[in-house]
């Protein structure tokens, strides 16, 4: 009766995306609590906004977004 609800989860891609999303949510919540307890919220905000230009430039150049973010983070640090 509710096949429309369970049918998308039969595809491997959807299951992998769901598992990756759950893992990312758990890790981000732990890191977020740690940052909040250490009272470094604005530092975390500054780091993420500082990495954004590196990711954007990497996307424009067609290179790895992770490498662009890493280079921008290292330049900022």
PQR file with spaces between the fields and no chain letter, atoms N, CA, C, O and H, PARSE charges and radii, in Angstrom:
ATOM       1  N    UNK     1       0.808   -1.192    0.000 -0.4000 1.5000
ATOM       2  CA   UNK     1       0.000    0.000    0.000 -0.0000 2.0000
ATOM       3  C    UNK     1       0.859    1.268    0.000  0.5500 1.7000
ATOM       4  O    UNK     1       0.538    2.239   -0.685 -0.5500 1.4000
ATOM       5  N    UNK     2       1.928    1.256    0.753 -0.4000 1.5000
ATOM       6  CA   UNK     2       2.812    2.423    0.808 -0.0000 2.0000
ATOM       7  C    UNK     2       4.116    2.166    0.055  0.5500 1.7000
ATOM       8  O    UNK     2       5.196    2.522    0.525 -0.5500 1.4000
ATOM       9  H    UNK     2       2.189    0.467    1.309  0.4000 1.0000
ATOM      10  N    UNK     3       4.004    1.548   -1.110 -0.4000 1.5000
ATOM      11  CA   UNK     3       5.200    1.238   -1.892 -0.0000 2.0000
ATOM      12  C    UNK     3       5.907    2.498   -2.374  0.5500 1.7000
ATOM      13  O    UNK     3       7.127    2.488   -2.542 -0.5500 1.4000
ATOM      14  H    UNK     3       3.127    1.259   -1.493  0.4000 1.0000
ATOM      15  N    UNK     4       5.180    3.568   -2.597 -0.4000 1.5000
ATOM      16  CA   UNK     4       5.789    4.813   -3.058 -0.0000 2.0000
ATOM      17  C    UNK     4       6.751    5.371   -2.014  0.5500 1.7000
ATOM      18  O    UNK     4       7.642    6.155   -2.338 -0.5500 1.4000
ATOM      19  H    UNK     4       4.190    3.576   -2.461  0.4000 1.0000
ATOM      20  N    UNK     5       6.564    4.958   -0.751 -0.4000 1.5000
ATOM      21  CA   UNK     5       7.439    5.445    0.310 -0.0000 2.0000
ATOM      22  C    UNK     5       8.713    4.606    0.428  0.5500 1.7000
ATOM      23  O    UNK     5       9.781    5.134    0.736 -0.5500 1.4000
ATOM      24  H    UNK     5       5.839    4.321   -0.488  0.4000 1.0000
ATOM      25  N    UNK     6       8.597    3.315    0.185 -0.4000 1.5000
ATOM      26  CA   UNK     6       9.758    2.440    0.343 -0.0000 2.0000
ATOM      27  C    UNK     6      10.501    2.166   -0.964  0.5500 1.7000
ATOM      28  O    UNK     6      11.647    1.720   -0.928 -0.5500 1.4000
ATOM      29  H    UNK     6       7.729    2.887   -0.066  0.4000 1.0000
ATOM      30  N    UNK     7       9.889    2.418   -2.094 -0.4000 1.5000
ATOM      31  CA   UNK     7      10.530    2.136   -3.386 -0.0000 2.0000
ATOM      32  C    UNK     7      11.836    2.892   -3.618  0.5500 1.7000
ATOM      33  O    UNK     7      12.771    2.295   -4.152 -0.5500 1.4000
ATOM      34  H    UNK     7       8.958    2.781   -2.123  0.4000 1.0000
ATOM      35  N    UNK     8      11.958    4.157   -3.253 -0.4000 1.5000
ATOM      36  CA   UNK     8      13.235    4.843   -3.501 -0.0000 2.0000
ATOM      37  C    UNK     8      14.419    4.219   -2.763  0.5500 1.7000
ATOM      38  O    UNK     8      15.557    4.337   -3.219 -0.5500 1.4000
ATOM      39  H    UNK     8      11.199    4.642   -2.820  0.4000 1.0000
ATOM      40  N    UNK     9      14.171    3.563   -1.638 -0.4000 1.5000
ATOM      41  CA   UNK     9      15.262    3.004   -0.853 -0.0000 2.0000
ATOM      42  C    UNK     9      15.758    1.670   -1.387  0.5500 1.7000
ATOM      43  O    UNK     9      16.675    1.081   -0.814 -0.5500 1.4000
ATOM      44  H    UNK     9      13.247    3.467   -1.267  0.4000 1.0000
ATOM      45  N    UNK    10      15.175    1.186   -2.465 -0.4000 1.5000
ATOM      46  CA   UNK    10      15.661   -0.037   -3.095 -0.0000 2.0000
ATOM      47  C    UNK    10      16.876    0.230   -3.977  0.5500 1.7000
ATOM      48  O    UNK    10      17.618   -0.697   -4.301 -0.5500 1.4000
ATOM      49  H    UNK    10      14.430    1.664   -2.930  0.4000 1.0000
ATOM      50  N    UNK    11      17.084    1.456   -4.359 -0.4000 1.5000
ATOM      51  CA   UNK    11      18.248    1.812   -5.182 -0.0000 2.0000
ATOM      52  C    UNK    11      19.475    1.975   -4.285  0.5500 1.7000
ATOM      53  O    UNK    11      19.400    2.582   -3.217 -0.5500 1.4000
ATOM      54  H    UNK    11      16.481    2.209   -4.096  0.4000 1.0000
ATOM      55  N    UNK    12      20.595    1.429   -4.732 -0.4000 1.5000
ATOM      56  CA   UNK    12      21.827    1.503   -3.938 -0.0000 2.0000
ATOM      57  C    UNK    12      22.282    2.938   -3.735  0.5500 1.7000
ATOM      58  O    UNK    12      22.783    3.293   -2.667 -0.5500 1.4000
ATOM      59  H    UNK    12      20.656    0.935   -5.599  0.4000 1.0000
ATOM      60  N    UNK    13      22.107    3.764   -4.762 -0.4000 1.5000
ATOM      61  CA   UNK    13      22.555    5.149   -4.668 -0.0000 2.0000
ATOM      62  C    UNK    13      21.817    5.891   -3.551  0.5500 1.7000
ATOM      63  O    UNK    13      22.425    6.669   -2.816 -0.5500 1.4000
ATOM      64  H    UNK    13      21.700    3.476   -5.629  0.4000 1.0000
ATOM      65  N    UNK    14      20.532    5.659   -3.425 -0.4000 1.5000
ATOM      66  CA   UNK    14      19.744    6.339   -2.399 -0.0000 2.0000
ATOM      67  C    UNK    14      20.160    5.863   -1.012  0.5500 1.7000
ATOM      68  O    UNK    14      20.251    6.663   -0.081 -0.5500 1.4000
ATOM      69  H    UNK    14      20.038    5.028   -4.023  0.4000 1.0000
ATOM      70  N    UNK    15      20.412    4.569   -0.873 -0.4000 1.5000
ATOM      71  CA   UNK    15      20.846    4.048    0.424 -0.0000 2.0000
ATOM      72  C    UNK    15      22.205    4.608    0.822  0.5500 1.7000
ATOM      73  O    UNK    15      22.417    4.966    1.980 -0.5500 1.4000
ATOM      74  H    UNK    15      20.338    3.920   -1.630  0.4000 1.0000
ATOM      75  N    UNK    16      23.125    4.685   -0.135 -0.4000 1.5000
ATOM      76  CA   UNK    16      24.439    5.263    0.172 -0.0000 2.0000
ATOM      77  C    UNK    16      24.325    6.728    0.549  0.5500 1.7000
ATOM      78  O    UNK    16      25.008    7.189    1.464 -0.5500 1.4000
ATOM      79  H    UNK    16      22.953    4.395   -1.076  0.4000 1.0000
ATOM      80  N    UNK    17      23.472    7.462   -0.141 -0.4000 1.5000
ATOM      81  CA   UNK    17      23.269    8.875    0.185 -0.0000 2.0000
ATOM      82  C    UNK    17      22.649    9.030    1.562  0.5500 1.7000
ATOM      83  O    UNK    17      23.019    9.937    2.307 -0.5500 1.4000
ATOM      84  H    UNK    17      22.917    7.088   -0.884  0.4000 1.0000
ATOM      85  N    UNK    18      21.718    8.162    1.911 -0.4000 1.5000
ATOM      86  CA   UNK    18      21.091    8.214    3.229 -0.0000 2.0000
ATOM      87  C    UNK    18      22.103    7.921    4.326  0.5500 1.7000
ATOM      88  O    UNK    18      22.138    8.618    5.340 -0.5500 1.4000
ATOM      89  H    UNK    18      21.417    7.424    1.306  0.4000 1.0000
ATOM      90  N    UNK    19      22.923    6.899    4.134 -0.4000 1.5000
ATOM      91  CA   UNK    19      23.943    6.559    5.130 -0.0000 2.0000
ATOM      92  C    UNK    19      24.957    7.688    5.259  0.5500 1.7000
ATOM      93  O    UNK    19      25.337    8.052    6.372 -0.5500 1.4000
ATOM      94  H    UNK    19      22.894    6.333    3.310  0.4000 1.0000
ATOM      95  N    UNK    20      25.395    8.241    4.143 -0.4000 1.5000
ATOM      96  CA   UNK    20      26.352    9.351    4.191 -0.0000 2.0000
ATOM      97  C    UNK    20      25.743   10.566    4.876  0.5500 1.7000
ATOM      98  O    UNK    20      26.431   11.255    5.629 -0.5500 1.4000
ATOM      99  H    UNK    20      25.086    7.945    3.239  0.4000 1.0000
ATOM     100  N    UNK    21      24.477   10.838    4.631 -0.4000 1.5000
ATOM     101  CA   UNK    21      23.809   11.966    5.278 -0.0000 2.0000
ATOM     102  C    UNK    21      23.681   11.780    6.774  0.5500 1.7000
ATOM     103  O    UNK    21      23.866   12.728    7.538 -0.5500 1.4000
ATOM     104  H    UNK    21      23.918   10.278    4.019  0.4000 1.0000
ATOM     105  N    UNK    22      23.364   10.564    7.203 -0.4000 1.5000
ATOM     106  CA   UNK    22      23.250   10.293    8.643 -0.0000 2.0000
ATOM     107  C    UNK    22      24.607   10.419    9.318  0.5500 1.7000
ATOM     108  O    UNK    22      24.708   10.991   10.404 -0.5500 1.4000
ATOM     109  H    UNK    22      23.214    9.795    6.583  0.4000 1.0000
ATOM     110  N    UNK    23      25.649    9.895    8.691 -0.4000 1.5000
ATOM     111  CA   UNK    23      26.996   10.004    9.266 -0.0000 2.0000
ATOM     112  C    UNK    23      27.430   11.464    9.334  0.5500 1.7000
ATOM     113  O    UNK    23      27.979   11.896   10.347 -0.5500 1.4000
ATOM     114  H    UNK    23      25.567    9.430    7.809  0.4000 1.0000
ATOM     115  N    UNK    24      27.193   12.226    8.273 -0.4000 1.5000
ATOM     116  CA   UNK    24      27.559   13.646    8.271 -0.0000 2.0000
ATOM     117  C    UNK    24      26.788   14.411    9.333  0.5500 1.7000
ATOM     118  O    UNK    24      27.352   15.280    9.999 -0.5500 1.4000
ATOM     119  H    UNK    24      26.747   11.874    7.450  0.4000 1.0000
ATOM     120  N    UNK    25      25.513   14.104    9.501 -0.4000 1.5000
ATOM     121  CA   UNK    25      24.708   14.790   10.514 -0.0000 2.0000
ATOM     122  C    UNK    25      25.224   14.500   11.917  0.5500 1.7000
ATOM     123  O    UNK    25      25.295   15.402   12.751 -0.5500 1.4000
ATOM     124  H    UNK    25      25.055   13.398    8.960  0.4000 1.0000
ATOM     125  N    UNK    26      25.582   13.251   12.183 -0.4000 1.5000
ATOM     126  CA   UNK    26      26.106   12.891   13.509 -0.0000 2.0000
ATOM     127  C    UNK    26      27.440   13.577   13.776  0.5500 1.7000
ATOM     128  O    UNK    26      27.649   14.126   14.857 -0.5500 1.4000
ATOM     129  H    UNK    26      25.525   12.518   11.506  0.4000 1.0000
ATOM     130  N    UNK    27      28.340   13.549   12.804 -0.4000 1.5000
ATOM     131  CA   UNK    27      29.649   14.167   12.999 -0.0000 2.0000
ATOM     132  C    UNK    27      29.550   15.680   13.128  0.5500 1.7000
ATOM     133  O    UNK    27      30.228   16.278   13.964 -0.5500 1.4000
ATOM     134  H    UNK    27      28.170   13.103   11.925  0.4000 1.0000
ATOM     135  N    UNK    28      28.715   16.301   12.312 -0.4000 1.5000
ATOM     136  CA   UNK    28      28.572   17.758   12.379 -0.0000 2.0000
ATOM     137  C    UNK    28      27.935   18.201   13.686  0.5500 1.7000
ATOM     138  O    UNK    28      28.275   19.261   14.211 -0.5500 1.4000
ATOM     139  H    UNK    28      28.165   15.816   11.632  0.4000 1.0000
ATOM     140  N    UNK    29      27.019   17.407   14.214 -0.4000 1.5000
ATOM     141  CA   UNK    29      26.418   17.783   15.495 -0.0000 2.0000
ATOM     142  C    UNK    29      27.435   17.678   16.620  0.5500 1.7000
ATOM     143  O    UNK    29      27.441   18.513   17.525 -0.5500 1.4000
ATOM     144  H    UNK    29      26.743   16.546   13.787  0.4000 1.0000
ATOM     145  N    UNK    30      28.291   16.669   16.578 -0.4000 1.5000
ATOM     146  CA   UNK    30      29.329   16.548   17.604 -0.0000 2.0000
ATOM     147  C    UNK    30      30.329   17.699   17.525  0.5500 1.7000
ATOM     148  O    UNK    30      30.682   18.292   18.543 -0.5500 1.4000
ATOM     149  H    UNK    30      28.286   15.991   15.843  0.4000 1.0000
ATOM     150  N    UNK    31      30.776   18.007   16.324 -0.4000 1.5000
ATOM     151  CA   UNK    31      31.723   19.112   16.152 -0.0000 2.0000
ATOM     152  C    UNK    31      31.074   20.432   16.532  0.5500 1.7000
ATOM     153  O    UNK    31      31.718   21.282   17.147 -0.5500 1.4000
ATOM     154  H    UNK    31      30.488   17.525   15.497  0.4000 1.0000
ATOM     155  N    UNK    32      29.815   20.616   16.177 -0.4000 1.5000
ATOM     156  CA   UNK    32      29.108   21.846   16.524 -0.0000 2.0000
ATOM     157  C    UNK    32      28.982   22.035   18.023  0.5500 1.7000
ATOM     158  O    UNK    32      29.171   23.144   18.524 -0.5500 1.4000
ATOM     159  H    UNK    32      29.292   19.925   15.677  0.4000 1.0000
ATOM     160  N    UNK    33      28.668   20.980   18.739 -0.4000 1.5000
ATOM     161  CA   UNK    33      28.583   21.070   20.205 -0.0000 2.0000
ATOM     162  C    UNK    33      29.946   21.378   20.806  0.5500 1.7000
ATOM     163  O    UNK    33      30.049   22.170   21.743 -0.5500 1.4000
ATOM     164  H    UNK    33      28.515   20.080   18.331  0.4000 1.0000
ATOM     165  N    UNK    34      30.993   20.755   20.272 -0.4000 1.5000
ATOM     166  CA   UNK    34      32.337   20.998   20.796 -0.0000 2.0000
ATOM     167  C    UNK    34      32.750   22.455   20.582  0.5500 1.7000
ATOM     168  O    UNK    34      33.315   23.086   21.475 -0.5500 1.4000
ATOM     169  H    UNK    34      30.910   20.112   19.511  0.4000 1.0000
ATOM     170  N    UNK    35      32.466   22.978   19.399 -0.4000 1.5000
ATOM     171  CA   UNK    35      32.803   24.374   19.097 -0.0000 2.0000
ATOM     172  C    UNK    35      32.006   25.314   19.996  0.5500 1.7000
ATOM     173  O    UNK    35      32.539   26.313   20.479 -0.5500 1.4000
ATOM     174  H    UNK    35      32.007   22.465   18.673  0.4000 1.0000
ATOM     175  N    UNK    36      30.750   25.003   20.218 -0.4000 1.5000
ATOM     176  CA   UNK    36      29.901   25.840   21.062 -0.0000 2.0000
ATOM     177  C    UNK    36      30.376   25.833   22.509  0.5500 1.7000
ATOM     178  O    UNK    36      30.401   26.880   23.157 -0.5500 1.4000
ATOM     179  H    UNK    36      30.317   24.192   19.825  0.4000 1.0000
ATOM     180  N    UNK    37      30.747   24.679   23.016 -0.4000 1.5000
ATOM     181  CA   UNK    37      31.210   24.590   24.400 -0.0000 2.0000
ATOM     182  C    UNK    37      32.553   25.283   24.604  0.5500 1.7000
ATOM     183  O    UNK    37      32.831   25.792   25.690 -0.5500 1.4000
ATOM     184  H    UNK    37      30.727   23.829   22.490  0.4000 1.0000
ATOM     185  N    UNK    38      33.379   25.305   23.575 -0.4000 1.5000
ATOM     186  CA   UNK    38      34.670   25.997   23.682 -0.0000 2.0000
ATOM     187  C    UNK    38      34.548   27.486   23.396  0.5500 1.7000
ATOM     188  O    UNK    38      35.539   28.214   23.446 -0.5500 1.4000
ATOM     189  H    UNK    38      33.153   24.892   22.693  0.4000 1.0000
ATOM     190  N    UNK    39      33.339   27.939   23.099 -0.4000 1.5000
ATOM     191  CA   UNK    39      33.034   29.343   22.811 -0.0000 2.0000
ATOM     192  C    UNK    39      33.837   29.870   21.611  0.5500 1.7000
ATOM     193  O    UNK    39      34.335   30.996   21.623 -0.5500 1.4000
ATOM     194  H    UNK    39      32.534   27.348   23.058  0.4000 1.0000
ATOM     195  N    UNK    40      33.946   29.042   20.598 -0.4000 1.5000
ATOM     196  CA   UNK    40      34.651   29.413   19.367 -0.0000 2.0000
ATOM     197  C    UNK    40      33.706   29.464   18.173  0.5500 1.7000
ATOM     198  O    UNK    40      34.099   29.146   17.051 -0.5500 1.4000
ATOM     199  H    UNK    40      33.541   28.127   20.588  0.4000 1.0000
ATOM     200  N    UNK    41      32.475   29.860   18.411 -0.4000 1.5000
ATOM     201  CA   UNK    41      31.478   29.830   17.344 -0.0000 2.0000
ATOM     202  C    UNK    41      31.869   30.763   16.204  0.5500 1.7000
ATOM     203  O    UNK    41      31.764   30.388   15.036 -0.5500 1.4000
ATOM     204  H    UNK    41      32.155   30.119   19.323  0.4000 1.0000
ATOM     205  N    UNK    42      32.312   31.952   16.524 -0.4000 1.5000
ATOM     206  CA   UNK    42      32.662   32.900   15.464 -0.0000 2.0000
ATOM     207  C    UNK    42      33.923   32.474   14.726  0.5500 1.7000
ATOM     208  O    UNK    42      34.079   32.792   13.547 -0.5500 1.4000
ATOM     209  H    UNK    42      32.398   32.256   17.473  0.4000 1.0000
ATOM     210  N    UNK    43      34.825   31.763   15.393 -0.4000 1.5000
ATOM     211  CA   UNK    43      36.005   31.240   14.714 -0.0000 2.0000
ATOM     212  C    UNK    43      35.596   30.196   13.677  0.5500 1.7000
ATOM     213  O    UNK    43      36.113   30.193   12.560 -0.5500 1.4000
ATOM     214  H    UNK    43      34.698   31.504   16.351  0.4000 1.0000
ATOM     215  N    UNK    44      34.673   29.317   14.043 -0.4000 1.5000
ATOM     216  CA   UNK    44      34.175   28.326   13.091 -0.0000 2.0000
ATOM     217  C    UNK    44      33.466   28.973   11.922  0.5500 1.7000
ATOM     218  O    UNK    44      33.611   28.539   10.779 -0.5500 1.4000
ATOM     219  H    UNK    44      34.253   29.320   14.950  0.4000 1.0000
ATOM     220  N    UNK    45      32.703   30.008   12.207 -0.4000 1.5000
ATOM     221  CA   UNK    45      31.998   30.747   11.148 -0.0000 2.0000
ATOM     222  C    UNK    45      32.998   31.427   10.209  0.5500 1.7000
ATOM     223  O    UNK    45      32.820   31.415    8.992 -0.5500 1.4000
ATOM     224  H    UNK    45      32.586   30.361   13.136  0.4000 1.0000
ATOM     225  N    UNK    46      34.037   32.012   10.775 -0.4000 1.5000
ATOM     226  CA   UNK    46      35.050   32.683    9.957 -0.0000 2.0000
ATOM     227  C    UNK    46      35.814   31.682    9.092  0.5500 1.7000
ATOM     228  O    UNK    46      36.138   31.974    7.941 -0.5500 1.4000
ATOM     229  H    UNK    46      34.182   32.022   11.764  0.4000 1.0000
ATOM     230  N    UNK    47      36.101   30.512    9.640 -0.4000 1.5000
ATOM     231  CA   UNK    47      36.823   29.498    8.866 -0.0000 2.0000
ATOM     232  C    UNK    47      35.999   29.017    7.671  0.5500 1.7000
ATOM     233  O    UNK    47      36.524   28.858    6.570 -0.5500 1.4000
ATOM     234  H    UNK    47      35.838   30.275   10.575  0.4000 1.0000
ATOM     235  N    UNK    48      34.711   28.788    7.896 -0.4000 1.5000
ATOM     236  CA   UNK    48      33.891   28.298    6.782 -0.0000 2.0000
ATOM     237  C    UNK    48      33.710   29.368    5.714  0.5500 1.7000
ATOM     238  O    UNK    48      33.732   29.061    4.522 -0.5500 1.4000
ATOM     239  H    UNK    48      34.284   28.917    8.791  0.4000 1.0000
ATOM     240  N    UNK    49      33.534   30.608    6.124 -0.4000 1.5000
ATOM     241  CA   UNK    49      33.382   31.667    5.130 -0.0000 2.0000
ATOM     242  C    UNK    49      34.709   31.987    4.447  0.5500 1.7000
ATOM     243  O    UNK    49      34.722   32.434    3.300 -0.5500 1.4000
ATOM     244  H    UNK    49      33.516   30.857    7.093  0.4000 1.0000
ATOM     245  N    UNK    50      35.812   31.764    5.134 -0.4000 1.5000
ATOM     246  CA   UNK    50      37.113   31.974    4.515 -0.0000 2.0000
ATOM     247  C    UNK    50      37.461   30.903    3.496  0.5500 1.7000
ATOM     248  O    UNK    50      38.204   31.166    2.550 -0.5500 1.4000
ATOM     249  H    UNK    50      35.801   31.400    6.065  0.4000 1.0000
ATOM     250  N    UNK    51      36.930   29.691    3.678 -0.4000 1.5000
ATOM     251  CA   UNK    51      37.192   28.610    2.731 -0.0000 2.0000
ATOM     252  C    UNK    51      36.348   28.730    1.469  0.5500 1.7000
ATOM     253  O    UNK    51      36.702   28.169    0.432 -0.5500 1.4000
ATOM     254  H    UNK    51      36.327   29.478    4.447  0.4000 1.0000
ATOM     255  N    UNK    52      35.254   29.442    1.547 -0.4000 1.5000
ATOM     256  CA   UNK    52      34.330   29.536    0.416 -0.0000 2.0000
ATOM     257  C    UNK    52      34.973   30.093   -0.856  0.5500 1.7000
ATOM     258  O    UNK    52      34.719   29.552   -1.932 -0.5500 1.4000
ATOM     259  H    UNK    52      34.967   29.897    2.389  0.4000 1.0000
ATOM     260  N    UNK    53      35.795   31.152   -0.788 -0.4000 1.5000
ATOM     261  CA   UNK    53      36.438   31.617   -2.027 -0.0000 2.0000
ATOM     262  C    UNK    53      37.364   30.570   -2.650  0.5500 1.7000
ATOM     263  O    UNK    53      37.462   30.478   -3.873 -0.5500 1.4000
ATOM     264  H    UNK    53      36.001   31.592    0.086  0.4000 1.0000
ATOM     265  N    UNK    54      38.038   29.788   -1.816 -0.4000 1.5000
ATOM     266  CA   UNK    54      38.903   28.736   -2.345 -0.0000 2.0000
ATOM     267  C    UNK    54      38.119   27.669   -3.084  0.5500 1.7000
ATOM     268  O    UNK    54      38.545   27.183   -4.131 -0.5500 1.4000
ATOM     269  H    UNK    54      37.959   29.863   -0.822  0.4000 1.0000
ATOM     270  N    UNK    55      36.969   27.309   -2.532 -0.4000 1.5000
ATOM     271  CA   UNK    55      36.110   26.321   -3.189 -0.0000 2.0000
ATOM     272  C    UNK    55      35.553   26.888   -4.495  0.5500 1.7000
ATOM     273  O    UNK    55      35.486   26.182   -5.501 -0.5500 1.4000
ATOM     274  H    UNK    55      36.623   27.704   -1.681  0.4000 1.0000
ATOM     275  N    UNK    56      35.157   28.154   -4.480 -0.4000 1.5000
ATOM     276  CA   UNK    56      34.604   28.779   -5.688 -0.0000 2.0000
ATOM     277  C    UNK    56      35.660   28.877   -6.787  0.5500 1.7000
ATOM     278  O    UNK    56      35.370   28.601   -7.952 -0.5500 1.4000
ATOM     279  H    UNK    56      35.212   28.728   -3.662  0.4000 1.0000
ATOM     280  N    UNK    57      36.867   29.262   -6.428 -0.4000 1.5000
ATOM     281  CA   UNK    57      37.939   29.364   -7.425 -0.0000 2.0000
ATOM     282  C    UNK    57      38.284   27.984   -7.978  0.5500 1.7000
ATOM     283  O    UNK    57      38.527   27.833   -9.175 -0.5500 1.4000
ATOM     284  H    UNK    57      37.102   29.486   -5.482  0.4000 1.0000
ATOM     285  N    UNK    58      38.306   26.974   -7.100 -0.4000 1.5000
ATOM     286  CA   UNK    58      38.577   25.612   -7.565 -0.0000 2.0000
ATOM     287  C    UNK    58      37.496   25.141   -8.525  0.5500 1.7000
ATOM     288  O    UNK    58      37.791   24.452   -9.502 -0.5500 1.4000
ATOM     289  H    UNK    58      38.108   27.096   -6.128  0.4000 1.0000
ATOM     290  N    UNK    59      36.246   25.506   -8.257 -0.4000 1.5000
ATOM     291  CA   UNK    59      35.155   25.120   -9.160 -0.0000 2.0000
ATOM     292  C    UNK    59      35.305   25.810  -10.510  0.5500 1.7000
ATOM     293  O    UNK    59      35.056   25.198  -11.548 -0.5500 1.4000
ATOM     294  H    UNK    59      36.007   26.065   -7.464  0.4000 1.0000
ATOM     295  N    UNK    60      35.707   27.068  -10.506 -0.4000 1.5000
ATOM     296  CA   UNK    60      35.893   27.787  -11.769 -0.0000 2.0000
ATOM     297  C    UNK    60      37.055   27.229  -12.575  0.5500 1.7000
ATOM     298  O    UNK    60      37.004   27.192  -13.804 -0.5500 1.4000
ATOM     299  H    UNK    60      35.910   27.565   -9.662  0.4000 1.0000
ATOM     300  N    UNK    61      38.110   26.791  -11.879 -0.4000 1.5000
ATOM     301  CA   UNK    61      39.278   26.246  -12.569 -0.0000 2.0000
ATOM     302  C    UNK    61      39.105   24.779  -12.954  0.5500 1.7000
ATOM     303  O    UNK    61      39.891   24.242  -13.735 -0.5500 1.4000
ATOM     304  H    UNK    61      38.152   26.822  -10.880  0.4000 1.0000
ATOM     305  N    UNK    62      38.085   24.140  -12.409 -0.4000 1.5000
ATOM     306  CA   UNK    62      37.829   22.745  -12.737 -0.0000 2.0000
ATOM     307  C    UNK    62      38.707   21.766  -11.993  0.5500 1.7000
ATOM     308  O    UNK    62      38.910   20.644  -12.457 -0.5500 1.4000
ATOM     309  H    UNK    62      37.447   24.576  -11.775  0.4000 1.0000
ATOM     310  N    UNK    63      39.233   22.168  -10.845 -0.4000 1.5000
ATOM     311  CA   UNK    63      40.047   21.261  -10.035 -0.0000 2.0000
ATOM     312  C    UNK    63      39.219   20.781   -8.847  0.5500 1.7000
ATOM     313  O    UNK    63      38.054   21.150   -8.701 -0.5500 1.4000
ATOM     314  H    UNK    63      39.067   23.080  -10.468  0.4000 1.0000
ATOM     315  N    UNK    64      39.824   19.965   -8.013 -0.4000 1.5000
ATOM     316  CA   UNK    64      39.127   19.388   -6.865 -0.0000 2.0000
ATOM     317  C    UNK    64      38.664   20.475   -5.896  0.5500 1.7000
ATOM     318  O    UNK    64      39.446   21.341   -5.502 -0.5500 1.4000
ATOM     319  H    UNK    64      40.771   19.665   -8.132  0.4000 1.0000
ATOM     320  N    UNK    65      37.387   20.423   -5.517 -0.4000 1.5000
ATOM     321  CA   UNK    65      36.848   21.396   -4.568 -0.0000 2.0000
ATOM     322  C    UNK    65      37.487   21.234   -3.196  0.5500 1.7000
ATOM     323  O    UNK    65      37.685   22.212   -2.475 -0.5500 1.4000
ATOM     324  H    UNK    65      36.752   19.720   -5.837  0.4000 1.0000
ATOM     325  N    UNK    66      37.809   19.991   -2.839 -0.4000 1.5000
ATOM     326  CA   UNK    66      38.440   19.719   -1.554 -0.0000 2.0000
ATOM     327  C    UNK    66      39.829   20.360   -1.501  0.5500 1.7000
ATOM     328  O    UNK    66      40.222   20.913   -0.474 -0.5500 1.4000
ATOM     329  H    UNK    66      37.648   19.197   -3.425  0.4000 1.0000
ATOM     330  N    UNK    67      40.560   20.285   -2.599 -0.4000 1.5000
ATOM     331  CA   UNK    67      41.886   20.894   -2.652 -0.0000 2.0000
ATOM     332  C    UNK    67      41.790   22.411   -2.557  0.5500 1.7000
ATOM     333  O    UNK    67      42.598   23.041   -1.874 -0.5500 1.4000
ATOM     334  H    UNK    67      40.240   19.836   -3.434  0.4000 1.0000
ATOM     335  N    UNK    68      40.822   22.997   -3.227 -0.4000 1.5000
ATOM     336  CA   UNK    68      40.631   24.447   -3.147 -0.0000 2.0000
ATOM     337  C    UNK    68      40.287   24.899   -1.745  0.5500 1.7000
ATOM     338  O    UNK    68      40.809   25.907   -1.269 -0.5500 1.4000
ATOM     339  H    UNK    68      40.166   22.486   -3.782  0.4000 1.0000
ATOM     340  N    UNK    69      39.410   24.159   -1.075 -0.4000 1.5000
ATOM     341  CA   UNK    69      39.063   24.484    0.304 -0.0000 2.0000
ATOM     342  C    UNK    69      40.238   24.315    1.241  0.5500 1.7000
ATOM     343  O    UNK    69      40.437   25.124    2.147 -0.5500 1.4000
ATOM     344  H    UNK    69      38.986   23.340   -1.461  0.4000 1.0000
ATOM     345  N    UNK    70      41.023   23.259    1.026 -0.4000 1.5000
ATOM     346  CA   UNK    70      42.195   23.015    1.872 -0.0000 2.0000
ATOM     347  C    UNK    70      43.233   24.113    1.703  0.5500 1.7000
ATOM     348  O    UNK    70      43.800   24.587    2.687 -0.5500 1.4000
ATOM     349  H    UNK    70      40.861   22.602    0.290  0.4000 1.0000
ATOM     350  N    UNK    71      43.483   24.516    0.480 -0.4000 1.5000
ATOM     351  CA   UNK    71      44.458   25.584    0.232 -0.0000 2.0000
ATOM     352  C    UNK    71      43.986   26.891    0.850  0.5500 1.7000
ATOM     353  O    UNK    71      44.782   27.612    1.452 -0.5500 1.4000
ATOM     354  H    UNK    71      43.023   24.130   -0.320  0.4000 1.0000
ATOM     355  N    UNK    72      42.705   27.207    0.712 -0.4000 1.5000
ATOM     356  CA   UNK    72      42.169   28.437    1.303 -0.0000 2.0000
ATOM     357  C    UNK    72      42.260   28.393    2.825  0.5500 1.7000
ATOM     358  O    UNK    72      42.560   29.408    3.454 -0.5500 1.4000
ATOM     359  H    UNK    72      42.058   26.622    0.223  0.4000 1.0000
ATOM     360  N    UNK    73      42.004   27.233    3.422 -0.4000 1.5000
ATOM     361  CA   UNK    73      42.099   27.104    4.877 -0.0000 2.0000
ATOM     362  C    UNK    73      43.537   27.256    5.346  0.5500 1.7000
ATOM     363  O    UNK    73      43.793   27.877    6.378 -0.5500 1.4000
ATOM     364  H    UNK    73      41.759   26.408    2.911  0.4000 1.0000
ATOM     365  N    UNK    74      44.478   26.691    4.594 -0.4000 1.5000
ATOM     366  CA   UNK    74      45.885   26.819    4.977 -0.0000 2.0000
ATOM     367  C    UNK    74      46.373   28.252    4.839  0.5500 1.7000
ATOM     368  O    UNK    74      47.172   28.718    5.651 -0.5500 1.4000
ATOM     369  H    UNK    74      44.270   26.186    3.756  0.4000 1.0000
ATOM     370  N    UNK    75      45.900   28.954    3.818 -0.4000 1.5000
ATOM     371  CA   UNK    75      46.275   30.360    3.643 -0.0000 2.0000
ATOM     372  C    UNK    75      45.718   31.189    4.794  0.5500 1.7000
ATOM     373  O    UNK    75      46.387   32.091    5.298 -0.5500 1.4000
ATOM     374  H    UNK    75      45.251   28.576    3.157  0.4000 1.0000
ATOM     375  N    UNK    76      44.494   30.879    5.206 -0.4000 1.5000
ATOM     376  CA   UNK    76      43.877   31.629    6.306 -0.0000 2.0000
ATOM     377  C    UNK    76      44.566   31.370    7.637  0.5500 1.7000
ATOM     378  O    UNK    76      44.699   32.278    8.457 -0.5500 1.4000
ATOM     379  H    UNK    76      43.951   30.146    4.797  0.4000 1.0000
ATOM     380  N    UNK    77      45.004   30.139    7.854 -0.4000 1.5000
ATOM     381  CA   UNK    77      45.630   29.795    9.134 -0.0000 2.0000
ATOM     382  C    UNK    77      46.998   30.418    9.183  0.5500 1.7000
ATOM     383  O    UNK    77      47.713   30.261   10.173 -0.5500 1.4000
ATOM     384  H    UNK    77      44.896   29.401    7.188  0.4000 1.0000
